[in-house]
Amino acid sequence: PVDAAAVKQEEKIAAESALFKGKTDPTAKLDVYPMLSEVHREVWARESGGSLAEKIEKLQTPLETTTSVEVKLIGFSGDGQFGISLSDIDFAPYLEALKSEIRAHVLDDKQTTLPLKTKFFFRITSAPHHLAGVLQNAIHRAVEEAPQGSSPHAEDLVQISHTVVDNVLREDFHKSELAYTIYLLNPTSASKRYIYHYRDQGASHMQGGTPGCPGPLWVSGERYLWVDLTAGPTTYGPHSAGEGVVLENSLPRPEHYPKHQHKRGLVADLVGLLQSACDHLLAPPIAHANLRFYTNVTIQVIRITDKPSDTERPGLQSQLRALGAGSEMVNVHVKEVSFGTCDYCVAAYTRAMRSHITNAMWRPPVPKGKHPKDTEHSAHHNVYQARTHDYLDSKELHAALQHFEAHLWTEIGLKPRSPSPTSRVIAVYLYDLSSEDLVLLDRHSQVTAFPDMLLAVRSRAGETLVDYSCGGNSVLVQPHNMARPLLGGVLEAVWGVAPTHLAWRESTQSISRTHTWSVGLTPFGPFGSGSHLSFVQGEAPLNKEQGTEMQGRWNVLHFKLHRAARTAAIHNFNASIYWALSAHHEASRELKTTLKCFEEPETPLEWYIFLMLLVGSGVYFALFSSGKLKHDKQF
């Protein structure tokens, strides 16, 4: 006998498969519903979704994506420092209490919450003893070989390369099938205290590269990260004022917990560290909501200068072009303009100029000549004195350039920007000065991002102290190096990538700040190194398009279904069918994403989202189509 339920299930699977045309129509320009066979249409038409009110209520429920995170404990099986032994059973009650759902949130002035949330499933595993042994031996050997005084942070703290650990863990990560892996390390004590440096990224030789601030962790370009809980301790963050300072006790170091607190206080704080990683790295917020999917994105760099051209642009251009989301094409154009030929550029610059007097530590400019490759060990002494600083007010500069834009672009020979549903042009105004006087935006920044433009200023000033500290020492920036700040600014302006230290705190409904994850591969802030990207920034253009595109599509779909219901209620069935058909096309719009829980499925998230939407709109079409014939029974 034929199992009727099994037949229906097979028909439903076939109907679901027929909806996906991603390979032939990657940007979802076609309305798939009319292309379905009669059998598949019948499958969708007979789906029941409850009453009309229940359907609308379901549409208002946030969509949920799920992803798995494997947490690997290394040195927590009695084979690490203090003989600590932890297992998944110890973590279970704390993970159950953990708020594992993170709503997508926009950090702009309106602070919008998007109808999309990410739910994390954690799997706690203990790494094999041989992996812990390999790591411990590698760390101990590197510490022994590191010269004393290799770190400027403390006499008894040496620097070792992060690759000592990363080369081992990268190989282990490739064996995993889960979306993300977080390694928590607790190796046995080495002969000296140590911290990891990131100079192996070629920072001193890269365009705009900097050695960065040494730290106890690493966020890889692939989907894994690790934290060595025995490294350090170190401190970094704002120096005189500001939130998010990383102190010696900010990370759950095992030495801070007595033995009877290993399975309670230590585990609770480790779970808190996992929550922080999810908030800042795995499901970070969005910088602004002025986002949508464009098939073409043009980054128009307008370099306003009083000096000849240089050769820094090609590397940055190739990096920016590589950031296209899905089928999105990114083009970079550079227009060089002289101060003497752009009156509007000068007017905006002059209007935004401000002065500030401060008593602060100051480092005189480096003597003229070749800049040292490693600026950490400069022999010049700091001077404490009152100084007058000129700076640009970013908001005033933004307002002035907005006001002058049409005339400015015409003046320099560019076609003014105009709205387009398929393409977007974002302006990067780079004031490139030959002066050796320091000029920054808002006294602290080389680059400031807005949803419609990016502002940047570069001068030939020498190494400059900023109000941040690393390991007790003031942080230096090089105002003539722009690659890292520009890369971070473009990510924020074009794709809404929030700086690494920002997250949204649901409990207080406010923005939280912590610089824990601001070291290593990140283009944001003064602590990062090099100009490569971690997986957080590299995948963000794809993930951000998902959330903001869904917000717009969701609202349009909601409007169309309401309009279909209203026109059917007044027996305007032609209009009702139109709105139902239009809702089908809206719901079938494909969103690209890179969120994968496992390796094999090609589109797990897209299936979940769009099957839900298509079922809802399909039911509406069926109701209204039948209502056209039997409206006396339906209404």
Secondary structure by P-SEA (a helix, b strand, c coil): cccaaaaaaaaaaaaaaaaccccccccccccccccccaaaaaaaaacccccaaaaaaaaacbbbbbbbbbbbbcccccccccccccccccaaaaaaaccccccccccccccccccbbbbbbbbbbbccaaaaaaaaaaaaaaaaacccccccccccbbbbbccaaaaaaaaaaaaccccbbbbbbbcccccbbbbbbcccccccccccccccccccccccccccccccccccccccccccccccccccccccccccccccccccaaaaaaaaaaaaaaacccccccccccbbbbcbbbbccccccccccccccaaaaaaaaacccccbbbbbbbbbbbccccaaaaaaaaaabbbbbbbccccccccccccccccccccbbbbbbbbbbbbbcaaaaaaaaaaaaaaaaaaaccccbbbbccbbbbbbbbbcccccccccccccccccccccbbbbbbccccccccccccccbbbbbcccccaaaaaaaaaaaacccccccbbbbccccbbbbbccccccccccccccccccccccccaaaaaaaaaaaaaaaaaaaaaaaaaaaaaaaacaaaaaaaaaaaaaaaaabbbbbccccccccccaaaaaaaaaaaaaaaaaaaaaaaaaacccccc
